[in-house]
Amino acid sequence: MKDSGLLEGFCDYHCHLLPGVDDGVKTAEMSLEILRLWETLGVKEVWLTPHVMEDIPNSTVDLRTRFEGFKTLYGGSIGLHLAAENMLDNLFVDRLAANDLLTLGTRGDALLVETSYYNPPIGMERMANAIREAGYMVVLAHPERYEYMEMDDYKRWKQWGMRFQLNVPSLVGAYGPLVMKKAETLLSRGMYDFCGSDTHSLHFTEYFMNSKIKKSVVKEVKRIMESGL
């Protein structure tokens, strides 16, 4: 993958590089090492999107403080930004009501959300409608990884107005052959809007970098990269 040119000019809309706040990278040194590697591959922008959920109730204030501290350690060429990956749970409902959220995109009008891989949350459509009524765009993280979703579900949510964020490692089998097949299908049907790496560790980065990716897939991902938030 590292020789494909895929990451030249890449904007990563989903990763867990803010150190020590969730199940992602644990130390600043490791995050900096990953960023230095990405610099050599031409990555342009990175949105750090730590988990916010009932099990990991990161506060907006604390994440902003940690992000500002991390930025002082990094002096490289990649533009760093802060958002969050929001689990659609009761904590999210409370944070949305309080407008206590870290938004995705330079316009500040998008929210990156996720659900359980196995079951949709109770009242998912109600929550999605509440997000839209609050003036935000709904960006669903890695739709290819949700086992409960089938093509009819993807079509329905796209018609509703939801945007889909592709985990690019899905296309090299990082989450297994079934997820890879789903990702290829959604990609071929033009259903993705944004891309991310969902990086959690240096090991994951190295696996991704050393994997082979189809030239036809690179072309389609590059097309998605032309859009942005």
QUIBEL-V108709 format. One record per run of one state. SS is the DSSP state (h for helix, s for strand, l for the rest). FROM is the first residue (numbers start at 0). TO is the last residue. If there is no record, write none. Layout:
ss:from:to
SS:FROM:TO
SS:FROM:TO
//
This chain:
ss:from:to
l:0:9
s:10:14
l:15:26
h:27:39
l:40:43
s:44:51
l:52:58
h:59:72
l:73:77
s:78:86
l:87:88
h:89:96
l:97:102
s:103:103
l:104:108
s:109:113
l:114:122
h:123:132
l:133:135
s:136:140
l:141:141
h:142:144
l:145:149
h:150:159
l:160:161
s:162:166
h:167:171
l:172:175
h:176:187
l:188:192
s:193:195
l:196:197
s:198:198
l:199:200
h:201:208
l:209:213
h:214:224
l:225:228
//
